[in-house]
Each structure stands twice: as C-alpha cells, then as structure tokens.
C-alpha cells in the first residue's frame, strides 16, 4: 500500500465530490475539475472524507503499478480539492537592467534583453497579473496548469549563474559562480 495513497482527503465545506464511471468530479467556490481514475484504484466518499484504496481484483501487468497508481491518483484528487477551494499561485520576478513585464489584454509581454518582445498568450482558466513592472503572479485552480505556465515563463530567460539575471521564482536561490579570476603578472 502506498504511504501517500492511504492518507484520507478531507473535503472542506462548500466543496462537493462526485464519482461516476471512474471519473472524480470536484466542484467548489472557485470552479470545477474532473479526473479519470484507473479501475485498479477504488474511490470511497464517507463522512466528509475521500479515501482511495487498491482494488485487489484488478489485474495489471506489473504488480508495482498498482502502488504507483494509488499514490498518484490520491495526489491528483487532493490537488483538485485544494484547487477548487483555495486555488494555487506562483510568483515570479525579473532580475536585470531593463527587464520589464506587462499584460496586454490576455497576452503576457516580456522585455528580457532580447531584440524583440516575447509575447505569451494566457490559457483560459489562468489568471496572470503584473503587480509591478518586474513581478508576475500566476493563479488558477489547476496546479499542473499554473506550474506549467510559470515554468514556460521562466524558460524564456533562465537565471544565469554569473550575475543572476533572468526570470526566477520568488524565493528561488540561484547558485552563483565566480567569474574569471586570472591574475595580472
């Protein structure tokens, strides 16, 4: 049995969870998400808690696959419950002279030292704001989409190790390298 998978998921007030034909649907104040669950995993809703367990009758090619599915689907369903009740956010900051960001309608525009502006369309379901000219806040109910969009923004100009310039997550520690240290003779 998976250590992560056996933990029960508490369902907060205002959130409803329904199960129909191996599809778990979670509705909450921020929206609705659904996820397919493999038949090797049983889902039970009791007393405001959602529990996942391994189906002993399910046959898989690899017996360890059932343990992996147990932890995977528990994490995915837990992220859906947290997403529709609280939501997820990622904060990024731009470090560098002349690095700026702005929202133009539904498009994030980045000036990060290239000869052109980088424009990134924002997916439906995500909320991207620029509180200042050098910070970006990505918010949404789907943890995977929020993280993927933030990672794509960071990939436009990764922080470099010598001066630390680039796009980084707030609080991210960049390992700095020492530059050239050739001495004069």
C-alpha positions in Angstrom: 0.0 0.0 0.0 1.3 3.5 -0.9 2.1 5.7 2.1 0.8 8.8 0.3 -2.2 6.9 -1.1 -3.6 5.7 2.2 -3.9 9.2 3.7 -7.6 10.3 3.7 -8.6 13.6 1.9 -10.8 15.8 4.0 -13.5 17.6 1.9 -13.9 21.2 3.1 -17.3 23.0 3.4 -18.6 24.2 0.1 -16.9 21.5 -1.9 -18.8 18.6 -3.5 -17.2 15.4 -4.8 -19.0 13.0 -7.1 -17.9 9.7 -8.6 -19.3 8.4 -11.9 -17.8 5.7 -14.0 -14.2 6.1 -12.7 -14.3 9.9 -13.1 -14.0 12.0 -10.0 -15.6 15.5 -10.3 -14.9 18.2 -7.7 -17.0 21.4 -7.5 -16.1 24.3 -5.3 -16.4 28.0 -5.0 -13.6 28.7 -7.5 -14.7 26.2 -10.2 -14.9 22.6 -11.2 -12.3 20.0 -12.1 -12.5 16.3 -13.1 -10.0 13.5 -13.2 -10.2 9.9 -14.6 -9.1 7.3 -12.0 -7.8 3.9 -13.2 -10.0 0.9 -12.3 -7.2 -0.6 -10.2 -8.0 2.1 -7.6 -11.2 2.2 -5.6 -12.6 5.6 -4.5 -14.9 5.9 -1.5 -16.6 9.0 -0.1 -17.6 8.7 3.6 -18.3 11.3 6.4 -16.7 14.2 4.7 -13.5 12.3 3.8 -12.5 10.7 0.5 -10.3 7.6 0.6 -8.6 5.7 -2.2 -7.6 2.1 -1.9 -6.1 -0.6 -4.2 -8.6 -2.8 -6.0 -7.5 -6.4 -5.2 -9.4 -7.8 -8.1 -7.7 -5.6 -10.7 -5.1 -7.3 -12.8 -2.1 -5.3 -14.1 1.0 -6.4 -16.0 3.3 -5.0 -13.3 2.1 -5.5 -9.7 4.1 -2.5 -8.5 2.0 -0.3 -10.9 -1.0 -0.6 -8.5 1.1 1.0 -5.7 2.2 3.8 -8.0 -1.3 4.5 -9.2 -2.5 4.6 -5.6 -0.2 7.5 -4.6 -0.6 9.2 -8.0 -4.4 9.4 -8.0 -4.6 10.4 -4.3 -2.3 13.3 -5.1 -4.2 14.4 -8.2 -7.6 14.3 -6.4 -6.2 16.1 -3.3 -4.8 18.8 -5.6 -8.2 19.2 -7.2 -9.9 19.6 -3.8 -7.4 22.2 -2.8 -7.6 24.0 -6.2 -11.4 24.4 -6.2 -11.4 25.6 -2.5 -8.2 27.7 -2.2 -6.5 27.8 -5.6 -2.8 27.8 -6.5 -0.4 30.7 -7.1 3.2 31.0 -8.4 5.1 34.3 -8.1 8.0 35.1 -10.5 10.4 38.1 -10.5 12.5 39.6 -13.3 16.1 40.5 -12.3 18.1 42.5 -14.8 18.6 46.0 -16.1 15.7 46.9 -18.4 13.8 43.7 -17.7 10.0 44.6 -17.7 6.7 42.8 -18.0 3.1 43.9 -18.7 -0.2 42.4 -19.5 -1.8 43.5 -22.8 -5.3 42.0 -22.8 -4.9 38.2 -22.5 -1.2 38.3 -23.5 1.8 38.5 -21.2 4.5 40.6 -22.7 8.1 40.2 -21.6 11.1 42.5 -22.3 14.0 40.4 -21.1 17.1 41.6 -23.1 16.2 40.1 -26.5 15.9 42.3 -29.6 12.2 41.6 -29.5 9.4 41.4 -27.0 8.3 37.9 -26.0 4.5 37.5 -26.0 2.9 34.6 -24.3 -0.9 34.0 -24.6 -2.6 33.1 -21.3 -4.7 29.9 -21.2 -8.3 30.0 -20.2 -8.7 29.3 -16.5 -5.4 31.0 -15.5 -5.2 34.5 -14.0 -2.0 36.3 -14.7 -1.3 39.7 -13.2 1.7 42.0 -13.1 1.6 43.9 -9.7 4.8 45.7 -10.6 6.9 46.0 -13.7 9.3 43.2 -12.5 6.9 40.7 -10.9 4.4 38.2 -12.3 1.7 36.4 -10.4 0.1 33.3 -11.9 -3.0 31.9 -10.3 -5.6 29.2 -11.1 -7.4 26.2 -9.8 -5.4 23.5 -11.7 -2.0 23.0 -10.1 -0.5 21.5 -13.2 -1.5 24.3 -15.5 -0.3 27.0 -13.1 3.0 25.3 -12.7 3.4 24.7 -16.4 2.7 28.3 -17.4 5.1 29.6 -14.7 7.8 27.2 -15.9 7.3 28.3 -19.5 7.6 32.0 -18.5 10.8 31.1 -16.5 12.2 29.2 -19.5 12.1 32.4 -21.7 15.2 33.7 -19.8 16.5 31.3 -17.1 18.6 32.9 -14.4 22.3 32.8 -15.3 24.9 31.9 -12.6 27.3 34.8 -13.0 25.2 37.9 -12.4 21.9 36.2 -11.6 20.0 38.0 -14.3 16.8 36.3 -15.7 13.3 35.2 -14.6 13.1 33.3 -11.3 10.6 32.2 -8.8 10.2 34.4 -5.8 12.5 33.0 -3.1 14.4 30.8 -5.5 18.1 30.5 -4.7 20.5 30.8 -7.6 23.9 29.3 -7.1 26.3 31.9 -8.2 29.7 31.2 -9.9 32.9 33.2 -9.5 33.9 34.9 -12.7 37.3 34.9 -14.3 40.0 35.3 -11.7 43.1 35.3 -13.9 45.7 37.4 -12.0 47.9 40.1 -13.5 51.6 39.3 -13.9 
